[in-house]
Amino acid sequence: MMATKKKSNNAKKGSAKKSSRKYSPSTGKNVKTEMREMKAGKLRSGRSGKKVTNPKQAIAIGLSEARKEGKKVPAKKS
């Protein structure tokens, strides 16, 4: 009889590099507050002042606020 070997995931665990955070923890708090405002119907967009209903837009506003405050956030994709 031939013995079967189980594949181990040790190679994946050992070789993985430790990555640094993309966003600071306080940036997450900014996004969280903007999401709460959006869900409550109080979040408004820039110049027009229209009510924000899209969660992605609320996240973008939160990240933008964090950038203005100088928190660790990657540069905006253009």
N, C-alpha and C positions, 0 to 999 in steps of 0.2 A: 504494500500500500504506500501511496505517496502522501507525505504530510503536506497539508495546505497551510500557508502562512497568511496571517492577517496583515492587511496593509496598515501601517501605523502613520499617524499624523505628526509624529515627533519632528520630522524634517521641516514641516511648515511652521511649527511653534518656535523652534530654535532659531530659524533663519530670519524670522520677521524683525524688521527694524522698528524701533520705537519712534512713532511720529509725534511731532509737536501739535498742539491744538491749532485749529484754524481760527476759532473764535474764542474770545475770553469768556469766562463764566458770566461776567456782568453784561456782555452783549446779549447773551441768552435771556437775561432778565428784561432787557430793553424790548426784545422781540415779543416776549411773553406779555408785557404790559400793552403793547400795540395790538396784539391778538385779542386781549380782553376788551380793549376799547372797541375794536371792530365788532366783536360779538355783541357788545352792549349797544352798538349803533351810534357810538360817539366819535368814531375815527373819521376824520375828513382829510381829503387829499389837498395838495399844495395850493396853487393859485385859484382854481375853480371852486374849491371848498365842497366838492361833491362827496357824498357819503361813500366810504370804502366798503365794498361787500366781498371782494376777492381776497381770500387768505394769503395768496402769494404776494399781493400788493401790500398787505399789512406787514408781512415779513420784510419786504423791501424797505418799507418806511422805518421799521425798527432797526434794520442794519444801517440805514442812512443816518438815523439819529445817533447811533453808536459811533459812526465814523466822525460825525461832527464833534462828539465829545472826546475823540482821540483814543477810543478803545481799540483793542486788537481785532481788526476785521480785514479780510483780504480786499484788495482793490476791486472796484466795480468793473464788471466785464463790459467791454465796449465793442 
